[in-house]
Amino acid sequence: MKLAAAREALLKPLQSVIGVVERRQTMPILANVLLVAKNDKLAITATDLEVELVATAPVDVQTGGEVTVPGRKLLDICRALPEGAEVQIGQSGEKLVVKSGRSKFTLTTLPAAEFPTVEDINAGQSLELAQETLRRLLDKTHFSMAQQDVRYYLNGLLLETGKKHLRAVATDGHRLALCQVELPGGKLPEQQVIVPRKGVLELQRLMTGEGTLNLELGSNHIRIQLDGIRFTSKLIDGRFPEYERVIPQDTTNALGADRQLFRAALQRTAILSNEKYRGIRLTIHRDTVILQAHNPEQEEAEEELAVSYKGADIEIGFNVNYLLDALGAIESEQVSLALVDGNSSCLLRQPDSDDSKYVVMPMRL
């Protein structure tokens, strides 16, 4: 392999893929990136066996070839070179030599044949949509994913196609977030896939542009092409809970509030909540809600908020972080909270839209 490229042409794809290169590896080759040079293009691949990223760079290929080198070291070298520098990369025996001006770096390599890659994912369906659309779905739901739950299927995000919708759902067993978009075109085949947590967070990092992306769903993988980057992730093999059963249908006790005022009141009251359990009590009367919190140091906070409410009096406790996350994801000026009683889940949503729904289970205080 022998090639020449501008520093910036190498830096951008390396920065795009480096997120999946773990610092501590069980297999040494996973700390490396795969470089494949041909047809005046350099493809850079990184993987942690769960998520794979491939980014390409325009380069001047004098001799094609493929090799793997330590990913973070190559990135650090490119970062440290001056702006606008020309970089020459070539193989010398079992080493990779990187030259630029008067600088020369010799890196160890491992054979490209040993690098694990995912070629064909046997996609069942393929969708083209705006990056903004998928980013919105993930941003409005990802915070409800579980972390290291023994119910492994909760440590990810459900993507569901069917009818004309693409829907994202996440739950950790204590709360649930749902967001859906209607896609133009015909009816979509019904399919459910669970994208692992790391894949979701990596996708959010990658989706910064305004263009479109191509999304392919296979039986074991999801693949997304965007802005010269190919993202592939394994899917979590498991059955996602029947989430529609936990969304409250009875909305007789509906409370309407100014979202920003409600959020600010919760944030102030939360200051004196128990740091471990984050519990907060809502006492709801006609057109008024009283927020209360206390902690083991016998400190208390109380806040009264004017709301629109005509239902029965209810006293209920919640983890305040769950309410704040949901209110942060809702975009409208007003928010609607539907309650049944003090022992049932609460449904938060925009008053004029059913595209996003947030369910929070109560907690005993």
C-alpha positions, 0 to 999 in steps of 0.5 A: 500500500502506498498513498498520498493525501491531505491531512484534512482528508484523513482526519475527518473519516478517522474522527467519524469512526473512532467512537467505536474503537474501545480503549481496552480490548479483549482482542488486540485487532479491535484497537486497530482500524482497517485501511483499504486503498483502491481506486483513489479512495481510502476506506477506514473501518472500525468495529467493536463486534457490535457496531461497525463504521466505515468512512471513505476519504479521497486520496491519491493511491499509488499502490493499492492494498489493505492493512490494519493499524492502531486507530487512536495513534493514527488519529493522534498523528493526523491531529498533531500535524499542521493544517494543510499538511500533505501526508504520505502513507506506505507499508514497509514490511510489517510496519506502516510508515506515515510521513509529512514534511520532516515528520516520520512515524512508524506504526505496527500493523496486523493482517487485514484478513484477521479484521472482522467485517460485516459485508451483506446484512440480507436487508428485508426492507430499505427506507430513504428518509431525512437525517433530521427525521431519524435524529428527531426520533432518537432524540425524543426517546433515547433517554428512556433506554435501560442501562445494563438491565438483566432484561437485555432487550430493554438496553436498546431502542425499538424501531418499528415499521408498519402502515405508513409510520416509522416509530421509536420506543424506549423503556427501562421498566419505570418509564416509556418514550414513544415517537413516530413519524409518517413517511411519504409513500406506500404502506411499509412492511411490519417489522420490529428491530431493537438497536443496542444502546451503543449503536443509538448513541453512535448514530446520534453523534454521526447525524449532524447533516441536513441530507438524506440517509438510507436505512436498511433493516435485516434480520440481525443487523441495521445498516445506515448510509449517510454523508460518506459513512456506513453504519452497521450495528448488530440487533438485540435478539429478544422480544420487546415488551407489548408497550401499547398496553402500558400507555394509559387510555383513560384521560379523564383527569387531564391536567394542562400546564405551561411546559416551561413554568412546570419544568422550572418548578420541578427543577427548583423543587428537585434541589431538596429531593432525596439524591438517591431516589429523586422522589417528588410529590404532586398534590393536584386540586382544581386548577392547582398543583402543589409540588413537594420534596424532602430529603434525609436531612429533614429539608423540604421544598414546596412550590405551588403552580396554577394549572388547568385541571377539573378532575378529582383530587389526586396525590401522586409521587414520581421520580422527578428526573423522569418528568424532566426528561419527558418535558425536555423532549416535548416541544410545545408551549403547553403540556398535557398530563393524563392521570387516573389515580395516585397508583397509576401511570401518568401520560405526558404529551403535546395537547395537539399531537399524538406523535410523541407520548411519555409514560411515567410510573408512580413511586411510593413516597 
